[in-house]
Amino acid sequence: MKLQPILLIITIAMTAAACGKVGDLEPRTGNSLPPKAYGQMTAQTAAILSTASVQARPGRTDELLKRSDRREDDPFDVPPGEEPIAFNPEQPTQSTKPNPK
């Protein structure tokens, strides 16, 4: 087992890990943050400007199913080669599938 390839990999990994900036975001030298908008109470900071809005990242609800209702039969869910039954709004749906009770 050669020691040089292992030392090379460790050196590259440590160099890559040391590249990140650790600190607050600041504008480049000579530039300033955007001015305070009309009607805004406080000046904008880097933290405020880099935080995504609610429209950009909407909240997620964990409850995907509001109520547990039985689904109606799909008239187009037929085996291959059979024709779907024509939809008639005045007639109740005809269930051709067995009831799984």
C-alpha positions in Angstrom: 0.0 0.0 0.0 1.5 3.3 -1.1 1.4 6.3 1.2 1.6 9.0 -1.4 -1.9 8.5 -3.0 -3.5 8.4 0.5 -1.7 11.7 1.5 -2.7 13.3 -1.8 -6.4 12.4 -1.3 -6.3 13.7 2.3 -4.6 16.9 1.3 -7.2 17.6 -1.5 -10.0 16.9 0.9 -8.7 19.2 3.5 -8.1 21.9 1.0 -11.6 21.6 -0.4 -13.0 21.7 3.1 -11.1 24.9 3.9 -12.5 26.8 0.9 -15.8 27.8 2.4 -16.4 31.2 3.9 -17.4 31.2 7.5 -19.0 34.4 8.4 -21.9 36.8 7.7 -22.7 37.8 4.1 -21.5 41.3 3.3 -21.6 43.4 0.1 -18.4 43.6 -1.9 -16.1 46.5 -1.2 -17.4 49.7 -2.8 -21.0 48.4 -3.0 -23.8 48.8 -0.4 -27.0 47.0 0.4 -30.2 48.1 -1.4 -31.8 51.2 0.1 -34.8 50.8 2.4 -38.0 50.6 0.5 -40.8 53.1 1.0 -42.9 52.2 4.0 -40.4 49.7 5.3 -39.5 50.0 9.0 -36.0 48.5 9.0 -33.2 48.5 6.5 -32.6 45.3 4.6 -29.9 43.0 5.8 -28.1 40.1 4.0 -30.1 37.6 6.2 -33.4 39.1 5.2 -32.5 39.3 1.5 -31.3 35.6 1.4 -34.3 34.2 3.1 -36.8 32.7 0.7 -40.3 34.1 0.7 -43.5 32.1 1.4 -44.3 32.2 -2.3 -40.9 30.8 -3.2 -41.1 28.0 -0.6 -44.7 27.4 0.5 -45.4 25.5 3.7 -46.2 21.8 3.5 -49.2 20.2 5.1 -48.8 16.7 6.4 -52.5 15.9 6.0 -52.9 15.0 2.4 -56.3 13.3 2.7 -59.0 15.5 4.3 -61.8 12.9 4.3 -61.9 9.2 3.7 -64.6 8.8 1.1 -65.1 5.8 -1.2 -64.2 6.6 -4.8 -66.8 6.1 -7.5 -66.2 3.6 -10.2 -64.3 4.9 -13.2 -66.4 4.2 -16.4 -63.2 4.2 -18.4 -61.4 1.6 -16.3 -62.3 -1.4 -18.5 -60.3 -4.4 -19.6 -58.5 -4.1 -23.0 -60.8 -4.8 -25.9 -64.1 -3.7 -24.2 -65.8 -0.4 -24.9 -66.5 2.0 -22.0 -70.1 2.6 -20.9 -71.5 5.9 -22.1 -72.0 8.4 -19.3 -75.6 9.4 -18.6 -76.0 11.9 -15.8 -79.6 10.9 -15.1 -78.7 7.3 -14.5 -76.8 6.2 -11.4 -73.4 4.6 -12.0 -73.4 0.9 -12.6 -70.8 -1.0 -10.6 -69.3 -3.9 -12.5 -66.6 -4.5 -9.9 -67.3 -6.7 -6.9 -67.7 -4.9 -3.6 -64.5 -5.6 -1.5 -66.2 -6.0 2.0 
